[in-house]
Amino acid sequence: MKIFKVLFVTIGALLAALIVIPLTVLAGLFVWLKLTEEADDEDLEIEDAV
């Protein structure tokens, strides 16, 4: 019975990793996009002022 418990915990950890890792990557890309979008807007405002 201990082998089943270990197997279920391993499968659960694998499924959790398959869900958490892509969500973390997507969140990082979203933050990077928002940061670069703000930087692009500031560059445009500087160019318009010149």
Residue pairs with C-beta under 8 A, 6 or more apart in sequence:
none
